[in-house]
């Protein structure tokens, strides 16, 4: 796969800054959005081509109801074409909330004296993962504050602990990371532990806004954070995740900047981001922020649809910061991954079942408190396949190889059968009778709709092997 990245005012050079805020605003201010222009851009996206900044600006600037509806419908179509009807499920696990940064919007910030600081020890990590496995989770993202104690060696150790925990048929098959930027050698240490995706969110791509929020610590260095995933790529981590904390600056600019970052990764490493995340500012302990940039539900759903159209090949993550009703609506506009049964308080999975959230023990407020079981049920009601698949990473379909499959839209030929097999595992190992009935009906429907006769035969055979007790059968 060879990308054709665009050229912008700052050249895309490895480990060099690439964001020109004035350029992004100039494009936004000088782009018109007629209905015809919107339709043309959507058509390009539906041909599975990434959009450039001028085209993204057409969608961002579209405000009439007809165009906004067309954007959302286009995103729904694109998602179905590329990803089918499956939703990947995962759980975040916070390992430690010590932090040396002073970010005004974050409950972990060093100046927040109300925060209860804790780092899980190995036994506590094992207890948390056993609780997650008891619910059926197979995919984790480990989250760490930015603190000297959370060194690359320590993070690598916790990853190995996570992979070592086996309870019944439960196991963690993929561990992703959300942690502080590292140097190249640090990234190499973490990579050797067998991680999946390494996430680093820029929070805001606007340099002046960034400086106003990040008041101390290493995170205050805008350019160091901006180029951090370049260092990850240089270390051989070819699955990286980017994101913005919407609500820190104008959402229109941030959407453009995410696409600009995508272009940079394509130009320098011939691989785009594996995932894009779009958390929104929510209540946190001692929260401080600028109310002028808070994003409405209407704009939030629109920007997610735009991002789906802008970067057709990348996974998109919607977190439990958002309430259940909104997540259920927005999922259709292009989201491919969600967390379920989320608890972000340190030790929350094994100790705080059905208790009120304590913002002094977490980074932000969780607004979707549904259990994993409830989310699985509701996905099944919508005839969406809950997927715990980890096949691509474990079969070496990462980085450029992943793009070979996902950019043309072929990935669902692997995703649908893999999702089906992981659903079969969940139904046998964790589901109640009512959930199992719905799940097996959906599996049968999926099998019946499989057009490739060879694949259909193989899928039926593997489902029977799962029923007979085998696990982890992947395409």
Phi, psi and omega in degrees: 000126176240124178276163175236070183295151179278162176255134181235184189300321174263125181294149179273100180240141182304130175063026175240145179302148186223359182268122172245101185299321180296321179297316180298315180293324178298318179296315180299317185285338185249019179245126177266161185226074173286162178299323179295319180295319178298315180298321180295318180294317179299319179299321178297316180298318181293344172274010174068039175248136177292144181273149174271176186296323179297320180289321177298322179298326176301316181288318180299320184277353179287124182236343181289148187301323181296316181292318180297319176297319179297322178297314181293318179294322177297319179295320178298317180296316182296317179300315180297319182295321186268314189254354182068213185249026181256151176235124180280135181248143178210175176225137171277140176232111180279120182272322180199145182243017171292143183207140179256004178265161178232079182261119193298339184266355193249135178294341180277351190305148187295335181279353181277098183283349179277344182294137175269109186275136181202146170235127180293136171276177186300318181295320179293323176298315179299317179298319179296316183290324176298320177296321178292318179295326178298335179268350177107005181291143177235344184235131178235153161240120178274133186239137183226143167293167180266095187215150184299334179293335183266066182285167175304322180295320179292315179299316178300320178298314181294327176297316180295322176299314182301316181291338186279345187278120178230124179226114187060230174273005182280141174197154174263121186258346178210130177242115173263167187229137167234106186208180183293152172303149181232172168277175186299317181296322178296317177298323179297321180297315180293320179302320183294344177282352176091035181286164172268254182270142173252117180262134166220119180266135178288343183073296167220140180269003180268117188303317182290317176298319179303314181296327182289337181262328187260096195264353179184161181092174182298331182294344179293346181275099184302312186289326178297320179288321182300324184261007186296321181285341169298316180295324176299316178297318179299331179276356179099004175275100187262001171250107181233152180240134179248165179186167179229145171267096185292133184121350177274331181208177183303123185298330181296316178297316184295321177299315178299318183293325176299320178290325176297320178294320176302314179301318180299313180296320177298316184293320186270330189230003178057033178205130178275183179293141176290325178219154169236131179244153184217058176299148176252148175306127175229171181301138176219165180298121181067030186304135172224132179196178181260112183294345182293339185252005177299140187260126179290161177301321181297313180291327180296314179295324179294315184292328177293319176297320179296316180297322177299316180291326185291320183230081188301331190272347189269149173288148181233129189248126176244122188263171181284007167301328184272146179294158186303316184299318181289320178299318180298325179285312189287334180310323185289343184273010173134359179291137180241346180222139173221155172269155182220141182066033191287133170225125185251001174285141181300120182084012189291331184288325184263347189233342190239037178298129175061028175251157181293147179291141175247106185295342177283352178249002181225171183278328182199177180273133173272124183256350172247101185261016178296145175288164175301319180301317180295319180293318177303314180300315183289327174295317179298322178300330180268007183057039172252140185273115172291124186242135174245026188293141175227021192295315188302311182298317187283344175260009177083012178273070179236168175054230182300323182295321176297318181296327178303323180276315192278324184299314178285350180093019182273351189298331183292344177291335172264322187296315184297310178295323178294318177299319180299318180292321179289329174295318178301317176302312182299316182298321181286318190271334191225341190276151171278177187298318182293318178295317181300318180299314178297318183295316180293328175296319179291321177299316179297319178298319179296316178298314181300327183271359178286114187280325181288112186297321179294315178296318180301314179298317180296318181295317178300317181296320182287325176300318178295326178292323175297316178299330181278356175118350177288153179224161173063047174268122188227153175260000000 
